[in-house]
Protein backbone atom coordinates (compact mmCIF):
# COMPACT_ATOMS: atom_id res chain seq x y z
CA UNK A 1 0.00 0.00 0.00
CA UNK A 2 1.15 3.53 -0.71
CA UNK A 3 1.89 5.68 2.34
CA UNK A 4 -0.88 8.23 2.20
CA UNK A 5 -3.17 10.38 4.30
CA UNK A 6 -5.04 13.61 3.80
CA UNK A 7 -5.15 16.92 5.62
CA UNK A 8 -8.17 18.45 3.91
CA UNK A 9 -8.31 21.54 6.10
CA UNK A 10 -4.97 22.71 4.73
CA UNK A 11 -5.52 21.38 1.23
CA UNK A 12 -2.39 19.26 1.32
CA UNK A 13 -1.65 15.57 0.98
CA UNK A 14 1.02 13.53 2.66
CA UNK A 15 2.59 10.86 0.51
CA UNK A 16 5.76 8.91 -0.16
CA UNK A 17 7.88 9.33 -3.28
CA UNK A 18 8.37 6.03 -5.11
CA UNK A 19 10.81 6.85 -7.92
CA UNK A 20 11.81 9.55 -10.45
CA UNK A 21 10.33 10.20 -13.87
CA UNK A 22 12.26 11.17 -16.99
CA UNK A 23 12.01 14.88 -16.14
CA UNK A 24 13.61 14.38 -12.72
CA UNK A 25 10.30 14.69 -10.86
CA UNK A 26 9.34 12.47 -7.98
CA UNK A 27 6.52 10.01 -8.57
CA UNK A 28 3.87 9.32 -5.93
CA UNK A 29 0.35 7.87 -6.09
CA UNK A 30 -2.76 9.64 -4.85
CA UNK A 31 -5.84 7.37 -4.92
CA UNK A 32 -3.87 5.20 -7.35
CA UNK A 33 -3.44 8.17 -9.71
CA UNK A 34 0.17 8.90 -10.66
CA UNK A 35 1.35 12.22 -9.23
CA UNK A 36 4.45 14.10 -10.34
CA UNK A 37 6.22 16.15 -7.67
CA UNK A 38 9.14 18.48 -8.42
CA UNK A 39 12.18 18.61 -6.11
CA UNK A 40 11.38 15.27 -4.48
CA UNK A 41 13.53 12.15 -4.17
CA UNK A 42 12.62 8.45 -3.84
CA UNK A 43 11.89 7.47 -0.25
CA UNK A 44 10.98 10.98 0.88
CA UNK A 45 7.77 11.54 2.81
CA UNK A 46 6.32 14.90 1.86
CA UNK A 47 3.32 17.13 2.27
CA UNK A 48 2.29 18.18 -1.23
CA UNK A 49 -0.23 20.53 -2.74
CA UNK A 50 -1.87 19.42 -5.99
CA UNK A 51 -1.36 22.22 -8.53
CA UNK A 52 -2.74 20.48 -11.61
CA UNK A 53 -5.23 17.63 -11.68
CA UNK A 54 -5.80 15.82 -14.97
CA UNK A 55 -7.81 12.73 -15.77
CA UNK A 56 -4.79 10.43 -15.76
CA UNK A 57 -2.29 12.27 -13.54
CA UNK A 58 -1.68 14.97 -10.95
CA UNK A 59 1.10 17.50 -10.57
CA UNK A 60 2.09 18.78 -7.17
CA UNK A 61 4.59 20.87 -5.26
CA UNK A 62 6.17 20.13 -1.90
CA UNK A 63 4.80 22.14 1.04
CA UNK A 64 6.93 20.40 3.65
CA UNK A 65 9.46 17.56 3.85
CA UNK A 66 8.44 15.18 6.65
CA UNK A 67 11.29 12.74 5.96
CA UNK A 68 14.14 13.78 3.66
CA UNK A 69 16.27 11.39 1.64
CA UNK A 70 19.84 10.84 2.79
CA UNK A 71 20.82 11.56 -0.81
CA UNK A 72 19.37 15.07 -0.84
CA UNK A 73 22.09 17.73 -1.05
CA UNK A 74 21.94 21.27 0.31
CA UNK A 75 20.59 23.91 -2.02
CA UNK A 76 23.45 26.06 -3.34
CA UNK A 77 21.30 28.35 -5.51
CA UNK A 78 18.93 30.92 -3.96
CA UNK A 79 16.71 30.83 -7.08
CA UNK A 80 16.38 27.06 -7.41
CA UNK A 81 12.95 26.76 -5.77
CA UNK A 82 11.33 29.10 -8.30
CA UNK A 83 13.61 29.31 -11.35
CA UNK A 84 12.96 26.97 -14.27
CA UNK A 85 16.62 26.73 -15.33
CA UNK A 86 17.68 23.67 -13.31
CA UNK A 87 15.67 20.60 -12.28
CA UNK A 88 17.89 18.20 -10.30
CA UNK A 89 20.26 20.46 -8.36
CA UNK A 90 19.02 18.76 -5.17
CA UNK A 91 20.93 15.64 -6.25
CA UNK A 92 24.68 15.12 -5.92
CA UNK A 93 26.50 15.13 -9.24
CA UNK A 94 27.26 11.40 -9.03
CA UNK A 95 23.57 10.73 -8.40
CA UNK A 96 22.67 12.95 -11.36
CA UNK A 97 24.92 10.85 -13.59
CA UNK A 98 23.40 7.60 -12.31
CA UNK A 99 19.89 8.98 -12.84
CA UNK A 100 20.64 10.03 -16.43
CA UNK A 101 22.33 6.76 -17.34
CA UNK A 102 19.40 4.78 -15.91
CA UNK A 103 16.98 7.08 -17.73
CA UNK A 104 18.62 6.25 -21.08
CA UNK A 105 18.62 2.54 -20.23
CA UNK A 106 14.93 2.64 -19.35
CA UNK A 107 13.86 4.59 -22.44
CA UNK A 108 15.93 2.52 -24.87
CA UNK A 109 14.67 -0.77 -23.44
CA UNK A 110 11.05 0.33 -23.23
CA UNK A 111 10.68 1.99 -26.63
CA UNK A 112 13.33 0.34 -28.82
CA UNK A 113 14.23 -2.93 -27.04
CA UNK A 114 17.88 -1.84 -26.89
CA UNK A 115 20.08 -2.74 -23.94
CA UNK A 116 23.56 -1.86 -25.21
CA UNK A 117 24.07 1.27 -23.11
CA UNK A 118 27.58 2.44 -22.24
CA UNK A 119 28.62 4.35 -19.13
CA UNK A 120 27.69 8.02 -19.23
CA UNK A 121 30.44 10.50 -20.13
CA UNK A 122 30.63 12.87 -17.17
CA UNK A 123 31.23 16.60 -17.31
CA UNK A 124 34.31 17.95 -15.53
CA UNK A 125 32.42 21.08 -14.44
CA UNK A 126 29.11 20.87 -12.61
CA UNK A 127 28.81 24.68 -12.66
CA UNK A 128 29.71 27.61 -14.95
CA UNK A 129 29.67 25.38 -18.02
CA UNK A 130 27.20 27.16 -20.32
CA UNK A 131 28.75 29.29 -23.06
CA UNK A 132 25.38 30.80 -23.96
CA UNK A 133 22.44 32.13 -21.97
CA UNK A 134 19.11 33.65 -23.04
CA UNK A 135 17.18 35.68 -20.46
CA UNK A 136 13.90 37.56 -20.46
CA UNK A 137 13.69 41.27 -19.62
CA UNK A 138 10.77 43.09 -18.04
CA UNK A 139 10.75 46.38 -16.10
CA UNK A 140 14.56 46.25 -15.92
CA UNK A 141 14.33 42.79 -14.36
CA UNK A 142 16.58 40.25 -16.09
CA UNK A 143 16.03 36.59 -15.43
CA UNK A 144 14.37 33.26 -16.16
CA UNK A 145 10.69 32.43 -16.05
CA UNK A 146 9.38 30.67 -12.98
CA UNK A 147 8.55 27.01 -13.47
CA UNK A 148 5.34 26.75 -15.49
CA UNK A 149 4.59 30.47 -15.44
CA UNK A 150 5.53 33.73 -17.13
CA UNK A 151 6.53 35.38 -13.86
CA UNK A 152 10.12 36.54 -14.08
CA UNK A 153 12.70 35.50 -11.50
CA UNK A 154 15.21 38.34 -11.02
CA UNK A 155 18.60 36.65 -11.44
CA UNK A 156 21.83 38.22 -10.21
CA UNK A 157 23.96 35.06 -10.24
CA UNK A 158 23.27 31.91 -12.23
CA UNK A 159 25.52 29.01 -11.25
CA UNK A 160 25.46 27.14 -14.56
CA UNK A 161 26.52 29.96 -16.90
CA UNK A 162 29.97 31.39 -17.58
CA UNK A 163 30.68 33.52 -14.53
CA UNK A 164 31.56 36.54 -16.69
CA UNK A 165 27.93 36.52 -17.89
CA UNK A 166 26.72 37.22 -14.36
CA UNK A 167 28.76 40.44 -14.29
CA UNK A 168 27.30 41.53 -17.62
CA UNK A 169 23.75 40.78 -16.42
CA UNK A 170 24.17 42.91 -13.31
CA UNK A 171 25.86 45.70 -15.28
CA UNK A 172 22.96 45.80 -17.76
CA UNK A 173 20.44 46.35 -14.96
CA UNK A 174 22.00 49.80 -14.42
CA UNK A 175 20.78 50.92 -17.85
CA UNK A 176 17.33 51.71 -19.22
CA UNK A 177 16.01 48.44 -20.65
CA UNK A 178 12.43 49.57 -21.43
CA UNK A 179 12.82 48.67 -25.11
CA UNK A 180 14.55 45.33 -24.44
CA UNK A 181 12.47 42.16 -23.99
CA UNK A 182 15.22 39.52 -24.19
CA UNK A 183 19.01 39.27 -24.11
CA UNK A 184 21.41 36.58 -25.20
CA UNK A 185 25.04 36.36 -24.11
CA UNK A 186 27.52 34.04 -25.80
CA UNK A 187 31.20 33.39 -25.30
CA UNK A 188 32.88 30.36 -26.88
CA UNK A 189 36.30 31.84 -26.23
CA UNK A 190 37.36 34.25 -23.50
CA UNK A 191 38.31 36.90 -26.06
CA UNK A 192 34.97 36.78 -27.88
CA UNK A 193 31.85 37.73 -25.94
CA UNK A 194 28.70 38.72 -27.82
CA UNK A 195 25.62 40.42 -26.36
CA UNK A 196 22.44 40.24 -28.44
CA UNK A 197 19.57 42.57 -27.54
CA UNK A 198 16.05 41.71 -28.67
CA UNK A 199 14.26 45.06 -29.04
CA UNK A 200 10.60 46.00 -29.31
CA UNK A 201 11.44 48.77 -31.78
CA UNK A 202 14.47 50.22 -33.54
CA UNK A 203 15.97 52.79 -31.19
CA UNK A 204 19.44 53.75 -30.03
CA UNK A 205 20.94 52.04 -27.00
CA UNK A 206 23.69 54.58 -26.41
CA UNK A 207 24.61 53.54 -22.87
CA UNK A 208 24.79 49.86 -23.75
CA UNK A 209 26.72 50.69 -26.92
CA UNK A 210 29.34 52.53 -24.88
CA UNK A 211 29.44 49.77 -22.26
CA UNK A 212 30.08 47.11 -24.91
CA UNK A 213 32.82 49.13 -26.60
CA UNK A 214 34.53 49.75 -23.27
CA UNK A 215 34.43 46.04 -22.36
CA UNK A 216 35.25 44.66 -25.82
CA UNK A 217 31.83 43.02 -26.20
CA UNK A 218 30.24 42.48 -29.62
CA UNK A 219 26.76 44.05 -29.60
CA UNK A 220 23.96 42.78 -31.86
CA UNK A 221 20.43 44.17 -32.04
CA UNK A 222 17.44 42.18 -33.30
CA UNK A 223 14.28 44.22 -33.84
CA UNK A 224 10.94 42.51 -33.22
CA UNK A 225 9.17 41.46 -36.48
CA UNK A 226 12.18 42.45 -38.58
CA UNK A 227 14.71 40.19 -40.27
CA UNK A 228 18.12 40.25 -38.63
CA UNK A 229 20.88 41.10 -41.08
CA UNK A 230 24.01 39.37 -39.92
CA UNK A 231 27.47 40.69 -40.83
CA UNK A 232 30.99 39.59 -40.01
CA UNK A 233 31.17 41.98 -37.05
CA UNK A 234 28.16 40.21 -35.49
CA UNK A 235 30.01 36.92 -35.11
CA UNK A 236 32.30 35.37 -32.55
CA UNK A 237 35.06 32.80 -32.89
CA UNK A 238 34.83 29.55 -30.96
CA UNK A 239 37.47 26.88 -30.45
CA UNK A 240 36.99 23.12 -30.29
CA UNK A 241 40.25 21.26 -29.89
CA UNK A 242 42.51 22.29 -32.77
CA UNK A 243 39.68 23.86 -34.76
CA UNK A 244 38.25 27.38 -34.90
CA UNK A 245 34.65 28.19 -35.77
CA UNK A 246 32.89 31.40 -36.75
CA UNK A 247 29.44 31.53 -35.14
CA UNK A 248 26.58 33.89 -36.04
CA UNK A 249 24.25 35.06 -33.25
CA UNK A 250 21.37 32.81 -34.36
CA UNK A 251 23.43 29.78 -35.42
CA UNK A 252 23.37 26.62 -33.33
CA UNK A 253 26.46 25.73 -31.32
CA UNK A 254 26.64 23.32 -28.40
CA UNK A 255 26.33 25.23 -25.11
CA UNK A 256 29.00 23.25 -23.22
CA UNK A 257 32.32 23.75 -24.98
CA UNK A 258 34.50 21.35 -22.97
CA UNK A 259 31.91 18.60 -23.11
CA UNK A 260 31.41 19.12 -26.85
CA UNK A 261 35.02 18.08 -27.41
CA UNK A 262 34.32 14.86 -25.50
CA UNK A 263 31.15 14.35 -27.56
CA UNK A 264 32.95 14.89 -30.87
CA UNK A 265 35.80 12.62 -29.84
CA UNK A 266 33.21 9.93 -29.10
CA UNK A 267 31.61 10.53 -32.50
CA UNK A 268 35.02 9.96 -34.10
CA UNK A 269 35.50 6.77 -32.10
CA UNK A 270 32.09 5.36 -33.00
CA UNK A 271 32.37 6.38 -36.66
CA UNK A 272 35.67 4.51 -37.06
CA UNK A 273 36.53 6.72 -40.05
CA UNK A 274 38.89 5.76 -42.83
CA UNK A 275 40.19 7.49 -45.94
CA UNK A 276 37.70 5.68 -48.19
CA UNK A 277 34.64 7.02 -46.37
CA UNK A 278 32.25 9.40 -48.09
CA UNK A 279 30.33 11.01 -45.24
CA UNK A 280 26.90 12.65 -45.29
CA UNK A 281 26.49 15.09 -42.36
CA UNK A 282 22.78 15.87 -41.88
CA UNK A 283 21.69 18.89 -39.81
CA UNK A 284 25.29 20.06 -39.92
CA UNK A 285 24.77 23.53 -38.41
CA UNK A 286 27.95 25.60 -38.76
CA UNK A 287 29.83 22.50 -39.94
CA UNK A 288 31.46 21.67 -36.63
CA UNK A 289 31.07 17.88 -36.67
CA UNK A 290 31.87 17.51 -40.37
CA UNK A 291 34.99 19.65 -40.05
CA UNK A 292 36.02 17.79 -36.90
CA UNK A 293 36.09 14.46 -38.79
CA UNK A 294 36.94 15.64 -42.33
CA UNK A 295 40.67 14.91 -42.15
CA UNK A 296 39.89 11.27 -41.34
CA UNK A 297 37.64 10.58 -44.38
CA UNK A 298 37.63 10.98 -48.15
CA UNK A 299 34.97 13.70 -48.34
CA UNK A 300 32.02 15.20 -46.47
CA UNK A 301 28.71 16.75 -47.57
CA UNK A 302 26.90 18.82 -44.93
CA UNK A 303 23.20 19.74 -45.10
CA UNK A 304 21.56 22.49 -43.03
CA UNK A 305 18.44 24.67 -43.43
CA UNK A 306 19.70 27.82 -41.64
CA UNK A 307 21.34 30.18 -44.16
CA UNK A 308 23.57 31.95 -41.64
CA UNK A 309 24.82 28.59 -40.38
CA UNK A 310 25.76 27.44 -43.89
CA UNK A 311 27.44 30.78 -44.54
CA UNK A 312 29.49 30.27 -41.38
CA UNK A 313 30.20 26.64 -42.32
CA UNK A 314 31.78 27.72 -45.60
CA UNK A 315 33.95 30.23 -43.73
CA UNK A 316 34.83 27.61 -41.15
CA UNK A 317 36.16 25.15 -43.70
CA UNK A 318 38.42 27.88 -45.09
CA UNK A 319 39.86 29.04 -41.75
CA UNK A 320 40.55 25.40 -40.84
CA UNK A 321 42.06 24.61 -44.27
CA UNK A 322 39.56 21.83 -44.95
CA UNK A 323 39.24 21.13 -48.67
CA UNK A 324 37.20 17.92 -48.77
CA UNK A 325 33.90 19.22 -47.38
CA UNK A 326 30.96 20.93 -49.09
CA UNK A 327 27.74 22.36 -47.69
CA UNK A 328 24.20 22.63 -49.03
CA UNK A 329 21.57 24.97 -47.58
CA UNK A 330 18.09 23.53 -47.62
CA UNK A 331 15.48 21.35 -45.95
CA UNK A 332 17.13 18.05 -45.05
CA UNK A 333 14.01 16.07 -45.93
CA UNK A 334 14.02 17.53 -49.46
CA UNK A 335 17.79 17.61 -50.05
CA UNK A 336 18.32 13.97 -49.07
CA UNK A 337 15.87 12.85 -51.77
CA UNK A 338 18.21 14.25 -54.43
CA UNK A 339 21.31 12.50 -53.09
CA UNK A 340 22.40 10.06 -55.82
CA UNK A 341 26.08 9.73 -54.99
CA UNK A 342 27.23 6.84 -52.82
CA UNK A 343 27.75 7.69 -49.15
CA UNK A 344 28.91 4.83 -46.99
CA UNK A 345 28.69 6.80 -43.73
CA UNK A 346 26.08 9.17 -42.29
CA UNK A 347 26.07 11.37 -39.20
CA UNK A 348 22.72 12.80 -38.09
CA UNK A 349 22.33 15.43 -35.36
CA UNK A 350 18.67 16.45 -35.71
CA UNK A 351 16.65 18.89 -33.60
CA UNK A 352 14.58 17.61 -30.69
CA UNK A 353 11.85 16.31 -33.01
CA UNK A 354 14.25 13.71 -34.44
CA UNK A 355 14.04 12.20 -37.92
CA UNK A 356 10.94 11.92 -40.08
CA UNK A 357 9.94 8.56 -41.53
CA UNK A 358 10.65 10.04 -44.95
CA UNK A 359 14.28 10.77 -44.01
CA UNK A 360 14.68 7.28 -42.57
CA UNK A 361 13.38 5.78 -45.84
CA UNK A 362 15.93 7.85 -47.77
CA UNK A 363 18.70 6.72 -45.41
CA UNK A 364 17.67 3.15 -46.28
CA UNK A 365 17.83 4.07 -49.97
CA UNK A 366 21.31 5.60 -49.64
CA UNK A 367 22.26 2.42 -47.76
CA UNK A 368 25.33 3.56 -45.78
CA UNK A 369 27.46 0.94 -44.03
CA UNK A 370 27.44 2.90 -40.77
CA UNK A 371 25.47 5.62 -39.03
CA UNK A 372 26.28 7.79 -36.02
CA UNK A 373 23.15 9.34 -34.52
CA UNK A 374 23.53 12.29 -32.10
CA UNK A 375 20.41 13.20 -30.15
CA UNK A 376 19.27 15.69 -27.52
CA UNK A 377 15.97 13.87 -26.91
CA UNK A 378 16.07 10.19 -25.89
CA UNK A 379 12.35 9.62 -26.57
CA UNK A 380 12.51 10.62 -30.24
CA UNK A 381 15.89 8.88 -30.50
CA UNK A 382 14.37 5.59 -29.28
CA UNK A 383 11.48 6.01 -31.73
CA UNK A 384 13.91 6.50 -34.63
CA UNK A 385 16.24 3.69 -33.58
CA UNK A 386 13.30 1.30 -33.48
CA UNK A 387 12.61 2.12 -37.14
CA UNK A 388 16.27 2.08 -38.15
CA UNK A 389 16.66 -1.41 -36.68
CA UNK A 390 14.83 -2.76 -39.70
CA UNK A 391 18.14 -2.56 -41.55
CA UNK A 392 20.72 -1.51 -38.93
CA UNK A 393 22.03 -3.02 -35.73
CA UNK A 394 22.50 -0.64 -32.82
CA UNK A 395 25.99 -1.45 -31.51
CA UNK A 396 26.33 1.20 -28.83
CA UNK A 397 24.34 3.95 -27.10
CA UNK A 398 26.47 6.42 -25.14
CA UNK A 399 24.90 9.05 -22.84
CA UNK A 400 26.84 12.32 -22.56
CA UNK A 401 26.16 14.78 -19.76
CA UNK A 402 26.12 18.09 -21.61
CA UNK A 403 23.76 19.78 -19.13
CA UNK A 404 24.61 19.17 -15.44
CA UNK A 405 21.89 19.99 -12.88
CA UNK A 406 19.14 19.48 -15.46
CA UNK A 407 17.34 16.30 -16.51
CA UNK A 408 18.51 16.74 -20.12
CA UNK A 409 21.05 14.32 -21.55
CA UNK A 410 22.75 14.09 -24.93
CA UNK A 411 23.16 10.66 -26.53
CA UNK A 412 25.37 9.38 -29.35
CA UNK A 413 24.74 6.02 -31.02
CA UNK A 414 26.60 3.69 -33.35
CA UNK A 415 24.66 1.74 -35.98
CA UNK A 416 25.95 -0.79 -38.50
CA UNK A 417 24.20 -2.20 -41.57
CA UNK A 418 22.88 -5.70 -40.98
C-alpha positions, -999 to +999 in steps of 0.1 A: +000+000+000+011+035-007+019+057+023-009+082+022-032+104+043-050+136+038-051+169+056-082+185+039-083+215+061-050+227+047-055+214+012-024+193+013-017+156+010+010+135+027+026+109+005+058+089-002+079+093-033+084+060-051+108+069-079+118+095-104+103+102-139+123+112-170+120+149-161+136+144-127+103+147-109+093+125-080+065+100-086+039+093-059+004+079-061-028+096-048-058+074-049-039+052-073-034+082-097+002+089-107+013+122-092+045+141-103+062+161-077+091+185-084+122+186-061+114+153-045+135+121-042+126+084-038+119+075-002+110+110+009+078+115+028+063+149+019+033+171+023+023+182-012-002+205-027-019+194-060-014+222-085-027+205-116-052+176-117-058+158-150-078+127-158-048+104-158-023+123-135-017+150-110+011+175-106+021+188-072+046+209-053+062+201-019+048+221+010+069+204+037+095+176+039+084+152+067+113+127+060+141+138+037+163+114+016+198+108+028+208+116-008+194+151-008+221+177-010+219+213+003+206+239-020+234+261-033+213+283-055+189+309-040+167+308-071+164+271-074+129+268-058+113+291-083+136+293-114+130+270-143+166+267-153+177+237-133+157+206-123+179+182-103+203+205-084+190+188-052+209+156-062+247+151-059+265+151-092+273+114-090+236+107-084+227+130-114+249+108-136+234+076-123+199+090-128+206+100-164+223+068-173+194+048-159+170+071-177+186+063-211+186+025-202+149+026-193+139+046-224+159+025-249+147-008-234+110+003-232+107+020-266+133+003-288+142-029-270+179-018-269+201-027-239+236-019-252+241+013-231+276+024-222+286+043-191+277+080-192+304+105-201+306+129-172+312+166-173+343+180-155+324+211-144+291+209-126+288+247-127+297+276-149+297+254-180+272+272-203+287+293-231+254+308-240+224+321-220+191+337-230+172+357-205+139+376-205+137+413-196+108+431-180+107+464-161+146+462-159+143+428-144+166+402-161+160+366-154+144+333-162+107+324-161+094+307-130+086+270-135+053+268-155+046+305-154+055+337-171+065+354-139+101+365-141+127+355-115+152+383-110+186+366-114+218+382-102+240+351-102+233+319-122+255+290-113+255+271-146+265+300-169+300+314-176+307+335-145+316+365-167+279+365-179+267+372-144+288+404-143+273+415-176+237+408-164+242+429-133+259+457-153+230+458-178+204+463-150+220+498-144+208+509-179+173+517-192+160+484-207+124+496-214+128+487-251+145+453-244+125+422-240+152+395-242+190+393-241+214+366-252+250+364-241+275+340-258+312+334-253+329+304-269+363+318-262+374+343-235+383+369-261+350+368-279+319+377-259+287+387-278+256+404-264+224+402-284+196+426-275+160+417-287+143+451-290+106+460-293+114+488-318+145+502-335+160+528-312+194+538-300+209+520-270+237+546-264+246+535-229+248+499-238+267+507-269+293+525-249+294+498-223+301+471-249+328+491-266+345+498-233+344+460-224+353+447-258+318+430-262+302+425-296+268+440-296+240+428-319+204+442-320+174+422-333+143+442-338+109+425-332+092+415-365+122+424-386+147+402-403+181+403-386+209+411-411+240+394-399+275+407-408+310+396-400+312+420-370+282+402-355+300+369-351+323+354-326+351+328-329+348+295-310+375+269-305+370+231-303+403+213-299+425+223-328+397+239-348+382+274-349+346+282-358+329+314-368+294+315-351+266+339-360+242+351-333+214+328-344+234+298-354+234+266-333+265+257-313+266+233-284+263+252-251+290+232-232+323+238-250+345+214-230+319+186-231+314+191-268+350+181-274+343+149-255+312+143-276+330+149-309+358+126-298+332+099-291+316+105-325+350+100-341+355+068-321+321+054-330+324+064-367+357+045-371+365+067-401+389+058-428+402+075-459+377+057-482+346+070-464+322+094-481+303+110-452+269+126-453+265+151-424+228+159-419+217+189-398+253+201-399+248+235-384+279+256-388+298+225-399+315+217-366+311+179-367+319+175-404+350+197-401+360+178-369+361+145-388+369+156-423+407+149-422+399+113-413+376+106-444+376+110-482+350+137-483+320+152-465+287+167-476+269+188-449+232+197-451+216+225-430+184+247-434+197+278-416+213+302-442+236+320-416+248+286-404+258+274-439+274+308-445+295+303-414+302+266-423+318+277-456+339+302-437+348+276-411+362+251-437+384+279-451+399+290-418+405+254-408+421+246-443+396+218-449+392+211-487+372+179-488+339+192-474+310+209-491+277+224-477+242+226-490+216+250-476+181+235-476+155+214-460+171+180-451+140+161-459+140+175-495+178+176-501+183+140-491+159+128-518+182+143-544+213+125-531+224+101-558+261+097-550+272+068-528+278+077-491+289+048-470+287+068-437+261+092-423+261+114-392+227+128-381+223+154-354+187+165-357+167+189-336+146+176-307+118+163-330+143+137-344+140+122-379+109+119-401+099+086-415+107+100-450+143+108-440+147+073-426+134+058-458+159+079-478+187+067-454+177+031-463+178+041-500+213+056-496+223+024-478+253+036-458+275+009-440+274+029-408+255+056-390+263+078-360+231+093-345+235+123-321+204+132-302+193+157-275+160+139-269+161+102-259+124+096-266+125+106-302+159+089-305+144+056-293+115+060-317+139+065-346+162+037-336+133+013-335+126+021-371+163+021-382+167-014-367+148-028-397+181-026-415+207-015-389+220-030-357+225-006-328+260-015-315+263+012-288+243+040-271+265+064-251+249+090-228+268+123-226+262+148-198+261+181-216+238+198-191+246+192-154+219+200-129+191+195-155+173+163-165+185+167-201+211+143-215+228+141-249+232+107-265+254+094-294+247+060-310+266+037-333+247+017-360+259-008-385+242-022-416+229-057-410 
